Amino acid sequence: MILLRLLFFISIPAALAVGRDGKPGAGPGWISLFDGKAPDHWVVQGGTAPFHVEDGQIVGTTAMGPSRNTFLCTTRDYADFEFQFEVFCDPELNSGVQIRSHVYAKDTPQASPPDRIREKGEVYGYQCEVAANGSCTSGNFWDEGRWNKWHDDLSMKPGACAAFRTGAWNHFRIVAQGDRIRSWVNGIPCADFQDTLDATGFIGLQVHRMRTESGQSFRVRWRNLRLRELKPTDIVN
C-alpha cells in the first residue's frame, strides 16, 4: 500500500490511445498519468482524505473527522486536451474530477453566494461530476469552490441522465478546447458548454467531504487515466 502524501518522481510510460468507446488502441500523443504503481507528479490538495494504490488503481477514502473536499492533483497545468479515465465510486458517495483548476492562495470570499470565505488551500474550478444513476448529474460540470452552479443542464438529455452505471466501472471522456468543454460517460454525450473563466489549470481527483454517525468510510477508485494535449486547430468529434 502506497500512501500518496508526497510527490512521486517516476518516469511516465507511453500510453495507448483510448477510443470514444473506451477501448484502447495505438495512437500518437497520448500519455498515461498513472502507471498502476505510483502516480508521478501528483500532490494532495484541499483536505485530509487519504489516497493509496491498490491493484493498479488510485483509491481515495473518505476522511475520518472534519475535512474539506480532498483532491489528488497533477503538479502541472493543462490547457487544451482530451482526457479519458475509468472510475468506480461507492454508491453512497459522489465524486468528481477537476480540470483547469486552481488552489486559493489566500482566504477569499466565495463568488456566489458571497456569504462564505474560501480558505487558503481550497480547490476551485470545473469539476466533472461522478454520481449515482438517478441524480442526472454525472458528466455535468460543477463550478467547485467558486460559483457553486452547474455549467450545463442534463435534465433535457435523457441519454446523459442514464449513462452512468451505479456500482460499476464507468468510462469518462473530457475534451477541453478553447472556451468549449465537453464530456461523455460510457460513450454517451453529456455536458457541452462554453465558458471563459479558466483557460488552463491542474487535473484533480476528488474525495468528497463526508461524515457519517457510524464512522463508516467510503471509497472511489480510478484507473486508465490517459491524456493527449490538443492544439486550438485540432478537430475532435
Backbone torsions as a table, in degrees:
resi	resn	phi	psi	omega
1	MET	NA	129.8	-175.7
2	ILE	-117.7	112.4	177.6
3	LEU	-77.5	138.2	-175.8
4	LEU	-104.1	67.4	180.0
5	ARG	-106.3	-4.6	179.3
6	LEU	-128.5	167.5	174.3
7	LEU	-76.0	145.3	177.4
8	PHE	-110.9	142.8	-178.9
9	PHE	-126.8	83.5	-179.3
10	ILE	-130.2	140.1	-176.2
11	SER	-62.4	145.4	178.9
12	ILE	-93.7	123.5	178.5
13	PRO	-76.0	157.9	174.3
14	ALA	-64.3	147.4	-176.4
15	ALA	-117.4	159.5	172.0
16	LEU	-79.1	146.3	173.6
17	ALA	-68.9	156.4	177.6
18	VAL	-120.7	129.0	-178.2
19	GLY	-78.0	176.2	-178.1
20	ARG	-64.1	-24.2	179.6
21	ASP	-88.1	3.3	177.9
22	GLY	88.5	0.1	-179.2
23	LYS	-91.6	136.3	-177.1
24	PRO	-71.8	150.9	176.6
25	GLY	-158.5	164.7	-179.0
26	ALA	-73.5	145.1	178.4
27	GLY	-177.4	144.7	-178.9
28	PRO	-77.6	153.4	171.2
29	GLY	90.6	-11.9	-177.9
30	TRP	-85.0	141.0	173.2
31	ILE	-126.9	156.0	173.9
32	SER	-96.4	130.0	176.5
33	LEU	-86.1	-5.4	-179.9
34	PHE	-155.0	124.6	-174.6
35	ASP	-93.7	8.5	179.5
36	GLY	87.3	-3.1	-178.4
37	LYS	-117.9	-54.0	178.0
38	ALA	-155.6	128.1	-179.7
39	PRO	-65.2	138.1	179.1
40	ASP	-98.5	125.4	175.7
41	HIS	61.6	51.3	170.6
42	TRP	-121.8	153.7	-179.9
43	VAL	-146.3	146.2	178.2
44	VAL	-80.4	131.9	179.8
45	GLN	-130.8	151.6	168.1
46	GLY	92.8	-61.3	-174.2
47	GLY	-132.3	-156.8	-172.8
48	THR	-121.8	8.9	178.6
49	ALA	-62.9	137.7	-178.0
50	PRO	-84.8	150.6	173.2
51	PHE	-122.7	146.9	172.5
52	HIS	-150.1	171.4	177.9
53	VAL	-105.9	131.2	-177.7
54	GLU	-146.8	125.3	178.9
55	ASP	53.6	38.3	177.6
56	GLY	75.0	16.6	-178.7
57	GLN	-122.7	151.5	168.8
58	ILE	-85.5	126.7	-177.1
59	VAL	-120.7	123.6	174.5
60	GLY	-109.2	138.1	-177.1
61	THR	-123.1	137.0	179.2
62	THR	-58.6	144.0	-176.1
63	ALA	-79.1	146.0	171.1
64	MET	-84.6	131.5	-178.1
65	GLY	86.4	-177.5	-176.1
66	PRO	-67.5	135.8	176.7
67	SER	-159.8	144.7	169.6
68	ARG	-73.4	171.8	169.1
69	ASN	-54.9	139.0	-175.7
70	THR	-116.0	143.3	-176.7
71	PHE	-135.6	135.8	169.0
72	LEU	-95.0	113.5	-166.1
73	CYS	-117.7	145.3	172.5
74	THR	-67.3	147.9	-179.5
75	THR	-90.5	3.3	172.1
76	ARG	-125.4	159.1	-178.8
77	ASP	-94.9	155.1	175.7
78	TYR	-130.0	141.8	-177.1
79	ALA	-106.3	-80.5	178.6
80	ASP	-102.8	127.0	-173.9
81	PHE	-165.6	164.2	165.4
82	GLU	-114.8	130.3	-174.6
83	PHE	-129.6	129.3	178.7
84	GLN	-129.4	144.3	-179.9
85	PHE	-159.3	166.5	172.6
86	GLU	-117.5	144.1	-177.0
87	VAL	-140.0	141.9	174.9
88	PHE	-127.8	115.8	-175.0
89	CYS	-118.2	131.7	173.5
90	ASP	-52.9	135.5	-176.1
91	PRO	-57.8	-25.3	-179.7
92	GLU	-77.8	-8.1	-172.9
93	LEU	-120.8	144.4	166.7
94	ASN	-110.3	159.0	-174.8
95	SER	-146.2	-163.7	179.1
96	GLY	178.0	169.7	176.9
97	VAL	-127.5	121.7	178.1
98	GLN	-79.4	142.2	168.6
99	ILE	-131.3	154.4	179.7
100	ARG	45.4	46.2	-171.8
101	SER	-108.5	172.0	-171.8
102	HIS	-147.0	172.4	175.7
103	VAL	-122.1	135.4	177.1
104	TYR	-63.1	127.5	179.9
105	ALA	-80.1	-17.5	179.0
106	LYS	-154.4	165.9	175.8
107	ASP	-56.7	129.6	-170.5
108	THR	-139.0	132.3	174.8
109	PRO	-61.1	134.9	177.7
110	GLN	-64.7	143.6	-176.4
111	ALA	-64.8	-44.9	-178.6
112	SER	-160.0	129.4	-11.0
113	PRO	-70.6	152.2	-172.2
114	PRO	-85.6	35.8	-177.1
115	ASP	-110.9	18.1	179.9
116	ARG	-138.0	142.1	174.9
117	ILE	-97.8	122.1	173.7
118	ARG	-82.7	124.4	-173.9
119	GLU	-77.8	153.5	173.8
120	LYS	-51.9	131.7	179.5
121	GLY	97.6	-10.8	177.2
122	GLU	-74.7	148.1	-178.7
123	VAL	-91.5	142.4	174.7
124	TYR	-143.3	154.7	178.4
125	GLY	140.3	-167.2	-177.4
126	TYR	-74.0	127.7	178.5
127	GLN	-122.9	119.2	175.0
128	CYS	-79.8	117.7	-170.6
129	GLU	-74.8	141.3	171.8
130	VAL	-123.0	110.7	-174.7
131	ALA	-149.8	156.8	-176.7
132	ALA	-58.3	148.6	177.6
133	ASN	-58.3	141.2	-176.0
134	GLY	108.0	-21.6	178.5
135	SER	-79.2	-22.9	-177.3
136	CYS	57.3	36.4	179.6
137	THR	-127.0	-16.7	-178.8
138	SER	-60.5	129.5	-176.9
139	GLY	92.4	-16.2	174.7
140	ASN	-78.5	167.2	-177.8
141	PHE	-116.3	120.6	175.9
142	TRP	-94.1	138.0	177.0
143	ASP	-85.6	88.5	-173.4
144	GLU	-66.8	130.7	169.6
145	GLY	67.8	16.0	-175.3
146	ARG	-142.1	-78.7	-178.4
147	TRP	-93.8	-18.9	-178.6
148	ASN	51.0	58.8	178.8
149	LYS	-148.5	160.8	173.7
150	TRP	-85.1	140.8	179.4
151	HIS	-86.5	-16.3	177.4
152	ASP	-136.2	171.8	178.0
153	ASP	-124.6	110.7	-178.3
154	LEU	-91.3	-1.4	-175.0
155	SER	-63.9	-23.8	178.7
156	MET	-97.3	12.2	179.7
157	LYS	-122.6	82.8	-174.9
158	PRO	-59.2	-33.8	178.0
159	GLY	-63.8	-42.0	178.8
160	ALA	-65.1	-40.2	-179.2
161	CYS	-62.8	-28.9	-176.4
162	ALA	-100.8	3.6	-171.6
163	ALA	-71.0	-36.0	-175.0
164	PHE	-76.6	138.6	178.4
165	ARG	-107.5	109.4	-179.2
166	THR	-66.7	137.1	178.0
167	GLY	73.8	23.9	-179.2
168	ALA	-144.9	168.2	172.5
169	TRP	-72.8	138.1	179.5
170	ASN	-126.1	138.5	179.2
171	HIS	-97.8	126.4	178.4
172	PHE	-114.0	144.1	174.3
173	ARG	-132.5	128.7	-179.9
174	ILE	-126.1	131.9	174.4
175	VAL	-121.9	118.3	176.1
176	ALA	-116.1	119.0	-175.4
177	GLN	-147.9	113.9	-174.7
178	GLY	62.1	-132.8	-179.5
179	ASP	-93.6	8.1	-179.3
180	ARG	-106.3	132.7	178.7
181	ILE	-128.4	132.2	-178.7
182	ARG	-132.4	158.3	177.4
183	SER	-143.8	154.3	173.2
184	TRP	-133.6	141.5	173.7
185	VAL	-121.3	119.4	-176.6
186	ASN	52.5	39.4	176.5
187	GLY	82.7	-1.8	-177.8
188	ILE	-98.9	126.4	179.4
189	PRO	-61.0	136.8	-179.6
190	CYS	-123.1	-98.9	-177.0
191	ALA	-78.7	149.2	174.3
192	ASP	-157.2	103.9	-175.5
193	PHE	-145.8	166.9	176.6
194	GLN	-121.2	138.8	-178.9
195	ASP	-160.0	145.3	-176.1
196	THR	-113.1	10.6	-176.9
197	LEU	-64.5	-43.9	-173.7
198	ASP	-132.1	119.1	178.6
199	ALA	-95.6	-17.2	-179.3
200	THR	-156.9	164.7	179.4
201	GLY	160.1	-179.8	-176.2
202	PHE	-84.9	167.9	172.3
203	ILE	-103.3	136.8	-177.3
204	GLY	-139.3	138.4	178.3
205	LEU	-99.4	123.5	-170.5
206	GLN	-96.0	136.8	160.2
207	VAL	-111.5	114.4	-174.6
208	HIS	-70.7	144.8	173.3
209	ARG	-61.0	131.9	-178.8
210	MET	-156.7	130.3	177.2
211	ARG	-124.8	132.5	176.6
212	THR	-125.1	148.4	180.0
213	GLU	-62.6	-33.0	-179.3
214	SER	-77.6	-13.6	-176.8
215	GLY	78.0	10.9	-179.6
216	GLN	-67.2	141.3	179.0
217	SER	-106.5	156.6	179.5
218	PHE	-130.3	159.3	-173.2
219	ARG	-126.9	155.0	169.1
220	VAL	-134.2	138.7	-174.8
221	ARG	-123.3	145.9	176.4
222	TRP	-131.0	147.5	174.7
223	ARG	-152.3	165.8	177.5
224	ASN	52.5	52.4	177.8
225	LEU	-85.0	110.5	-174.8
226	ARG	-132.4	143.4	-173.7
227	LEU	-143.4	144.6	168.4
228	ARG	-133.2	134.4	178.9
229	GLU	-80.0	147.9	-176.2
230	LEU	-116.8	160.3	169.9
231	LYS	-100.6	155.1	179.6
232	PRO	-56.8	-26.4	-176.4
233	THR	-90.9	-6.3	-179.8
234	ASP	-66.4	138.7	176.4
235	ILE	-97.7	118.0	-178.2
236	VAL	-125.2	118.9	-179.5
237	ASN	-97.5	NA	NA
